[in-house]
Amino acid sequence: MSPRIAVLVPCYNEEAAIGKVVRDFRSALPGASVYVYDNNSRDNTVERAHEAGAIVRTEQRQGKGNVVRRMFADIEADIYVLVDGDDTYDAGAAPQMVSGLIAAGADILTARRIHTEAAAYRMGHVFGNRLLTGLAATLFNVRLGDMLSGYRVFSRRFVKSFPLTAEGFGIETELTIHAVRLMMPMIEMDTRYKERPVGSVSKLNTWRDGFRILSTIGYLVREERPLIFFSFFFFLLAAISLLIGAPVVSEFLKTGQVPRLPTAVLAMGLMLLAFLSLTCGLILDTVTRGRWELKRMSYLAFPGPLEFDLDRSAPRRRHDDP
């Protein structure tokens, strides 16, 4: 039996590109089902997707994260290909990406964008991507060159164990962090990245969405690495407390008096808050480990991509099969 492949295309006002995207992926992956989920488009995106042969559905809650959450919940497949509907990614690379995922036994393959056209990837986006990818690498040990790529291939066990919370463009960050935290096998592959077709307009705002992604990283640090998150506030509050309290302590040691009582009270309050923050971090770190174990068990409940042979003709035999 061959793996069921689903191509997932979240879409918003992409009538100029969506038809070609659907046709290209139907040609590249003939046996795959192409799903286009429209997110309240005000143009003819739905009609163009229907004409190209896609399975078209809608998601009323605005935001790419909401659309991807709905797709992951609704669609049943063995291999999922997630791609933007703006025709900037190379559909011809999809078979190689699917084969690469299966061959490596990975749960997520990310397409690292290689742009040959100057207009395809604006310098502000390049800088922001590198900055945010570097920050995630430092905080979560992410080993990817392009964390924010919108072109990825997933195994079923990744999709069905993914507790998505992001609503907008923070989805790419959350996808990556989820894989890293559960220690999933993940790989990266270079793919061509091209300019949008005429009539297609980017929905990404460099500053607005950059701050949203940054806030998503902060949220994920709090949820997944609470000891690091609360330790930051511990050191900050403790440093301020020592800075303003040191002169008071020095004066007390010299004269036996506390002439600046409000300053002493403030310093003591800040130090108490610092240790309260550290205590919260230690407690939540234990809780997070319990949550991590539950998510890991949920992830392991699904078979991995190595169940399938690369020729897609038969399920791959496990080593422990008789």
C-alpha positions in Angstrom: 0.0 0.0 0.0 1.3 3.5 -0.9 1.2 6.4 1.6 -1.6 8.8 1.3 -0.2 12.2 0.5 -2.1 15.5 1.2 -1.0 18.9 0.0 -2.2 21.6 2.3 -2.5 25.1 0.9 -3.7 27.9 3.3 -4.9 30.8 1.2 -6.0 34.4 1.5 -6.6 36.6 -1.6 -4.4 34.6 -3.9 -6.5 34.5 -7.1 -3.5 35.4 -9.2 -1.4 32.4 -8.0 -3.6 29.7 -6.5 -4.6 28.1 -9.8 -1.0 27.5 -10.9 0.0 26.3 -7.4 -2.8 23.6 -7.5 -2.0 22.5 -11.0 1.8 22.3 -10.3 1.3 20.2 -7.2 -1.2 17.9 -8.9 1.4 17.4 -11.6 4.3 16.9 -9.3 2.4 14.5 -6.9 -0.2 12.8 -9.1 -1.5 10.6 -6.4 -1.9 13.3 -3.8 -5.0 15.2 -2.7 -4.6 19.0 -2.9 -6.6 20.9 -0.3 -7.1 24.6 -0.4 -8.5 26.2 2.7 -9.7 29.7 2.0 -9.4 32.3 4.9 -12.1 34.8 4.0 -10.7 35.9 0.7 -12.4 38.9 -1.0 -11.3 38.0 -4.5 -11.9 34.9 -6.7 -9.5 32.6 -4.9 -12.1 29.9 -4.3 -13.3 29.8 -7.9 -9.7 29.6 -9.2 -8.9 26.8 -6.8 -12.0 24.9 -7.8 -11.2 25.3 -11.5 -7.7 23.9 -11.0 -9.1 20.8 -9.3 -8.4 21.4 -5.6 -10.6 20.3 -2.7 -11.7 23.6 -1.4 -12.8 24.3 2.1 -13.1 27.5 4.3 -11.9 28.6 7.7 -13.7 31.7 9.1 -11.2 32.5 11.9 -8.6 34.8 10.4 -4.9 34.0 10.5 -2.6 31.3 9.0 -2.3 29.5 12.3 -6.1 29.1 12.6 -6.2 27.7 9.0 -3.3 25.2 9.6 -4.9 24.1 12.9 -8.1 23.3 11.0 -6.3 21.5 8.3 -4.3 19.3 10.7 -7.6 18.4 12.5 -9.7 17.7 9.4 -7.4 16.0 6.9 -6.4 12.3 7.2 -3.2 11.3 5.4 0.2 9.6 6.0 2.4 12.4 4.6 1.4 16.1 4.6 2.9 18.8 2.4 2.3 22.3 3.7 2.9 25.1 1.2 1.8 28.8 0.8 -0.6 29.6 -2.0 1.5 32.5 -3.4 3.5 30.4 -6.0 6.9 31.3 -4.6 7.9 27.7 -3.8 9.0 25.1 -6.2 6.3 22.4 -6.6 8.8 20.3 -8.6 10.8 19.7 -5.4 7.9 18.0 -3.6 8.5 14.4 -4.7 12.2 14.7 -3.6 11.1 16.2 -0.3 8.6 13.4 0.3 11.2 10.8 -0.6 13.8 12.5 1.6 11.4 12.5 4.6 10.7 8.8 4.2 14.3 7.8 3.6 15.5 9.7 6.6 12.6 8.5 8.8 12.1 12.1 9.7 8.9 13.7 11.0 9.5 17.1 9.5 11.4 18.3 6.5 11.8 22.0 6.0 12.5 23.6 2.6 15.4 26.1 3.0 14.7 28.9 0.6 17.4 29.6 -2.0 16.4 32.8 -3.9 17.9 33.6 -7.2 15.8 36.7 -7.8 16.5 39.9 -5.9 12.8 40.8 -5.5 11.9 37.4 -4.2 13.2 37.8 -0.7 13.4 41.3 0.7 16.5 42.3 2.7 14.3 43.2 5.7 12.8 39.7 5.6 16.3 38.1 5.3 17.6 40.0 8.3 14.5 39.3 10.4 14.6 35.6 9.5 18.2 35.3 10.5 17.7 37.2 13.7 14.6 35.1 14.8 16.2 31.8 13.7 19.3 32.7 15.6 17.3 33.5 18.7 15.4 30.2 18.5 18.7 28.4 18.0 20.0 29.9 21.2 16.9 29.3 23.3 15.8 25.9 21.9 18.9 24.5 20.2 17.1 24.7 16.8 19.5 23.6 14.0 17.8 25.0 11.0 18.9 27.6 8.5 15.4 28.8 7.6 13.0 28.4 10.5 10.3 30.6 9.0 10.0 28.7 5.7 6.4 28.1 4.6 7.2 24.9 2.7 7.4 21.7 4.7 6.6 18.0 4.7 5.3 16.3 7.8 4.7 12.7 9.0 1.3 11.8 10.3 2.6 11.4 13.8 3.8 15.0 13.8 0.5 16.4 12.5 -1.7 14.5 14.9 0.4 15.2 18.0 0.8 18.9 17.3 -0.9 21.1 20.0 -1.1 24.2 17.8 -1.9 27.5 19.6 -0.5 30.2 17.2 -3.1 32.2 15.2 -0.9 34.0 12.6 2.5 33.9 11.1 3.9 32.5 14.4 2.8 29.1 13.2 6.2 28.4 11.5 8.0 29.0 14.8 5.7 26.8 16.7 6.0 24.0 14.2 9.8 24.0 14.6 9.8 24.3 18.4 7.3 21.5 18.7 9.6 19.2 16.7 12.7 20.2 18.7 11.2 19.9 22.1 9.9 16.3 21.4 13.3 15.4 19.9 11.7 14.5 16.6 14.0 13.6 13.7 14.0 16.6 11.4 15.9 17.5 8.2 16.3 20.4 5.8 16.5 20.6 2.0 17.4 23.4 -0.3 14.7 24.5 -2.7 14.2 27.3 -5.2 12.4 30.4 -4.0 11.0 32.7 -6.6 9.2 36.1 -6.9 5.4 36.3 -6.6 3.5 36.3 -9.8 2.0 39.6 -11.1 -1.1 40.6 -9.2 -0.2 38.7 -6.1 0.6 40.8 -3.0 2.4 39.7 0.1 0.4 39.6 3.4 3.5 39.7 5.5 4.4 42.9 7.3 8.0 43.0 8.2 7.7 44.8 11.6 4.2 43.7 12.7 4.7 40.0 11.9 8.3 40.1 13.1 7.1 41.3 16.6 4.4 38.6 16.5 6.9 35.9 15.8 9.1 37.4 18.6 6.2 37.3 21.0 5.5 33.7 20.0 9.1 32.8 20.8 8.7 34.5 24.2 5.5 32.6 24.8 7.1 29.3 23.9 10.0 30.0 26.2 7.6 30.6 29.1 5.6 27.4 28.2 8.5 25.1 27.3 11.5 26.5 29.2 9.9 28.1 32.3 13.1 27.9 34.3 15.0 30.0 31.8 12.1 32.4 31.5 11.6 33.0 35.2 15.4 32.9 35.9 15.7 35.9 33.7 13.4 37.9 36.0 15.1 36.5 39.0 18.5 37.9 38.0 16.9 41.2 36.8 15.1 41.8 40.1 17.9 40.6 42.2 20.4 42.9 40.4 18.1 45.9 40.9 17.6 45.0 44.5 21.4 44.7 45.2 22.0 47.9 43.3 19.7 50.1 45.3 20.1 48.1 48.6 23.9 48.0 48.7 24.3 51.6 49.9 21.7 51.1 52.6 23.5 47.9 53.9 26.8 49.7 53.7 25.5 52.6 55.8 24.0 50.2 58.4 27.3 48.4 58.8 29.1 51.7 59.4 26.6 53.5 61.6 24.2 50.9 62.8 21.3 53.0 61.3 19.0 52.8 58.4 18.4 56.4 57.3 16.7 55.5 54.0 13.9 53.1 55.2 11.8 53.3 52.0 14.8 52.3 49.9 15.5 49.4 52.3 11.9 48.2 52.1 11.9 48.4 48.3 15.2 46.5 48.0 13.9 43.8 50.3 10.6 43.6 48.3 12.4 43.3 45.0 14.6 40.5 46.4 11.5 38.6 47.6 10.0 38.9 44.2 13.2 37.7 42.6 13.2 34.5 44.7 9.4 34.1 44.1 10.1 34.2 40.4 12.8 31.6 40.8 10.5 29.3 42.8 7.8 29.6 40.1 10.4 28.6 37.5 11.5 25.5 39.4 7.9 24.4 40.0 6.7 25.0 36.4 9.8 23.3 35.1 8.6 20.1 36.9 5.1 20.5 35.5 6.5 21.1 32.0 8.4 17.9 32.1 5.2 16.0 32.9 3.5 17.7 30.0 6.5 16.9 27.8 6.2 13.2 28.7 2.5 13.1 27.8 3.1 14.8 24.5 5.9 12.4 23.7 3.6 9.4 24.4 0.9 10.9 22.1 3.6 11.4 19.4 4.8 7.8 19.7 1.2 6.4 19.4 1.4 7.0 15.6 3.6 5.0 13.2 6.5 6.9 11.6 7.3 7.4 7.9 9.6 4.5 7.8 6.5 2.3 7.6 6.6 3.0 3.9 9.0 2.0 1.2 10.5 4.7 -1.1 8.8 3.1 -4.1 5.5 3.6 -2.3 4.5 0.1 -3.3 4.3 -1.6 0.1 4.5 -0.9 3.8 8.1 -1.3 5.1 8.6 -4.2 7.4 9.6 -3.4 11.0 12.7 -5.0 12.4 10.6 -6.7 15.1 8.0 -8.1 12.6 8.0 -11.9 12.4 
